[in-house]
Amino acid sequence: MSQLDLALAADVSARHLSFIETGRARPSREMVLHLCDQLAVPLRERNAILLSAGYAPVYPQRSLDDAALAQARKAVELILTGHEPYPALAIDRHWNLVSANHPIARLMAGTAEELLSPPVNVLRLSLHPRGLASRIENYAEWRHHILTRLRQQIDASADPVLIKLHRELSSYRGNSERCPATEWPSDGVVTPLRLRSNVGVLSLFSTTTVFGTPIDVTLAELAIEAFFPADDETAKKLRELNAQPRASEN
């Protein structure tokens, strides 16, 4: 967004906005928040901007176990459970697992124990040679999708934890020879995850859900990744997988 576009959207003069940018005028706390609204700045960064401007942060960052977030946590669990027999999980801003439904546990069965020790990073679990990598039929395509998505997050946040994670995941090669780059893009409308399971190969695509009006940093950074069957055969296999006795997950 250009300076003029921002000035128009925020209903302030371009001259005043220029003075704020160059340090010739000190914005009020309300102006800082107003400009952040126009630029859709994440809550964590809004707190940092307020501190830089000499104001106290206004957005709390509570643990998900905090009583104030109890209803939000219940909503997450309701969505995860309601999505069965399809897999779904909740993650934080660094892709660490917060919660998951039973189909996710079934799909993760057989991965290395150290990758399942909290905090479980779902991207590491997906691409690590001792994770799901050996079972992903289109590993190179999926790896490219994951790294691109992670790079977009880094470009927007410059988060050092994500930068380190991207560097680590980039070093994994897994079974990338199974899907040479010349096969991209797929002939579908989304990038699928083709994962081998004990009921056959599952073809899945995902959607991301976030809270619409959060005023807590933790809640704003929580996301639900819900996987759907990309074809009727996968839907049938997921129902079959979910119907298996849960003791078989061990």
C-alpha positions in Angstrom: 0.0 0.0 0.0 1.4 3.4 -1.0 1.6 6.3 1.4 -1.2 8.1 -0.4 -3.4 5.0 -0.4 -2.8 4.6 3.4 -3.6 8.2 4.0 -6.8 7.9 2.1 -7.8 4.6 3.9 -6.9 6.0 7.3 -8.6 9.4 6.6 -5.5 11.4 7.5 -3.6 13.9 5.4 -0.6 12.6 3.4 1.4 15.4 4.9 0.7 14.3 8.4 1.4 10.7 7.6 4.7 11.8 6.0 5.6 13.6 9.2 4.9 10.5 11.2 7.1 8.3 8.9 10.0 10.7 9.1 9.8 11.3 12.8 8.7 14.9 12.6 5.4 14.2 14.3 4.8 11.7 17.2 1.6 9.7 16.6 -0.9 9.2 19.4 -1.6 5.8 20.7 -4.9 5.8 18.9 -3.2 6.8 15.6 -0.7 3.9 15.9 -3.6 1.5 16.4 -5.6 3.1 13.6 -2.8 2.8 11.1 -2.2 -0.8 12.2 -5.8 -1.6 11.5 -5.5 -0.2 8.0 -2.4 -2.2 7.3 -3.7 -5.4 9.0 -0.7 -5.7 11.2 -0.7 -8.8 13.3 -1.3 -8.3 17.1 2.2 -9.3 18.1 3.7 -6.7 15.8 1.2 -4.1 17.0 2.4 -4.5 20.5 6.0 -4.1 19.3 5.1 -1.0 17.3 3.4 0.5 20.3 6.5 -0.1 22.4 8.6 1.6 19.8 6.3 4.6 19.8 6.6 4.8 23.6 3.3 3.2 24.5 2.4 0.1 26.5 1.2 -3.0 24.6 -2.5 -3.4 24.6 -3.0 -7.0 23.4 -2.5 -9.7 26.1 -0.8 -13.0 25.4 -2.2 -15.7 27.5 -1.6 -19.4 27.7 -4.3 -21.5 26.0 -4.9 -23.0 29.4 -5.9 -19.6 30.8 -9.5 -19.4 32.0 -10.1 -16.4 29.8 -9.5 -18.6 26.7 -11.5 -21.6 27.9 -14.4 -21.0 25.5 -12.0 -20.5 22.6 -10.2 -23.8 23.5 -13.6 -25.6 23.6 -14.4 -24.2 20.2 -11.2 -25.5 18.8 -11.8 -29.0 20.2 -15.4 -28.9 18.9 -14.2 -28.1 15.4 -11.5 -30.9 15.5 -13.9 -33.5 16.8 -16.6 -32.4 14.4 -14.3 -32.8 11.4 -13.9 -36.6 12.0 -13.5 -38.9 10.2 -11.3 -36.5 8.4 -8.0 -35.3 10.0 -7.6 -31.9 11.5 -5.2 -30.2 13.9 -4.6 -26.9 15.6 -1.1 -25.3 15.5 0.6 -22.2 16.9 2.5 -19.6 14.9 5.6 -21.8 14.7 3.7 -24.8 13.5 3.8 -26.6 16.8 0.9 -28.9 17.5 -1.6 -27.6 20.0 -4.3 -30.2 19.5 -5.4 -32.9 17.0 -8.3 -35.2 16.4 -8.1 -39.0 16.3 -7.6 -39.4 12.6 -4.4 -37.3 12.9 -3.0 -39.7 15.5 -3.7 -42.6 13.2 -1.8 -41.0 10.3 1.2 -40.2 12.5 1.5 -43.8 13.8 4.9 -45.3 13.0 6.9 -42.1 13.0 10.1 -41.7 15.1 9.4 -41.3 18.8 11.6 -38.2 19.1 9.5 -36.4 16.5 6.4 -37.0 18.6 7.9 -35.6 21.8 6.3 -32.2 22.7 6.5 -29.7 21.2 5.6 -31.6 18.0 6.4 -29.5 15.0 4.0 -30.6 12.2 6.2 -29.4 9.4 9.2 -31.2 10.7 7.1 -34.3 11.2 5.8 -34.1 7.6 9.2 -33.7 5.9 11.6 -35.4 8.2 13.1 -38.7 6.8 12.0 -40.5 10.0 8.6 -38.8 9.9 6.0 -39.0 7.2 8.4 -38.4 4.3 8.8 -42.1 3.3 5.0 -42.4 3.1 4.4 -39.3 1.0 3.9 -40.3 -2.6 4.4 -36.8 -4.0 7.1 -35.7 -1.5 8.9 -33.2 -3.7 5.7 -31.5 -4.7 4.5 -31.4 -1.0 8.0 -30.2 0.2 7.9 -27.4 -2.4 4.4 -26.4 -1.2 5.5 -26.4 2.5 8.7 -24.4 2.0 6.9 -21.8 -0.2 4.2 -21.3 2.4 6.8 -21.1 5.2 8.8 -18.5 3.1 5.7 -16.4 2.7 5.3 -16.3 6.5 9.0 -15.4 7.0 8.7 -12.6 4.4 5.7 -11.2 6.4 7.1 -11.6 9.9 10.9 -12.1 9.7 10.4 -14.5 12.6 13.9 -16.0 13.5 12.3 -19.3 14.7 10.6 -19.7 11.3 13.8 -18.8 9.5 15.7 -21.5 11.4 12.9 -24.0 10.7 12.9 -23.2 7.0 16.7 -23.8 6.9 16.3 -27.1 8.6 13.4 -28.3 6.4 15.3 -27.2 3.3 18.1 -29.6 4.2 15.7 -32.6 4.0 15.5 -34.5 0.7 13.4 -37.5 1.7 12.1 -39.4 -1.3 12.0 -36.4 -3.6 13.0 -38.5 -6.6 9.5 -39.9 -6.5 8.1 -36.7 -7.9 10.4 -34.8 -10.2 9.9 -31.0 -10.6 8.9 -31.5 -14.2 5.6 -33.1 -13.0 4.5 -29.8 -11.4 1.9 -28.4 -11.2 -0.6 -31.1 -10.6 -3.7 -31.2 -12.8 -6.0 -30.5 -9.8 -7.1 -27.2 -8.3 -5.0 -27.6 -5.1 -1.7 -29.1 -4.1 -2.7 -32.5 -2.7 -0.9 -34.5 0.0 -0.8 -38.1 -1.2 0.0 -40.2 1.9 0.3 -44.0 2.2 -1.7 -45.5 5.0 -2.7 -49.0 6.1 -5.9 -48.6 4.1 -4.1 -47.4 0.9 -3.0 -44.1 -0.5 -4.9 -41.1 0.7 -5.2 -37.9 -1.4 -5.9 -34.9 0.8 -6.1 -31.1 0.6 -6.3 -28.7 3.5 -8.0 -25.5 4.5 -6.9 -23.1 7.2 -9.3 -21.6 9.8 -8.4 -18.7 12.2 -10.4 -16.7 14.7 -12.1 -13.8 13.1 -11.9 -11.1 15.8 -9.2 -12.0 18.3 -7.8 -9.5 20.8 -5.3 -11.9 22.3 -2.0 -12.6 20.7 -2.0 -16.3 21.3 -5.5 -16.7 19.9 -4.7 -14.6 16.9 -1.8 -16.9 16.1 -3.8 -20.1 16.5 -4.8 -21.8 13.3 -6.7 -25.0 12.5 -5.6 -27.1 9.5 -8.4 -29.3 8.3 -7.8 -32.0 5.7 -10.4 -33.1 3.3 -10.5 -36.0 0.8 -9.6 -35.0 -2.7 -11.6 -37.8 -4.2 -14.4 -40.2 -3.2 -12.0 -43.2 -2.8 -10.1 -41.3 -0.1 -13.3 -40.3 1.7 -14.2 -44.0 1.8 -10.7 -45.0 3.1 -10.8 -42.3 5.8 -14.1 -43.6 7.1 -12.6 -47.1 7.1 -9.5 -45.9 8.9 -11.6 -44.1 11.5 -13.7 -47.2 12.1 -10.7 -49.2 13.1 -10.3 -49.9 16.9 -8.3 -47.2 18.5 -6.0 -49.7 20.2 -4.5 -50.2 16.8 -2.9 -46.8 17.0 -0.5 -48.1 19.6 
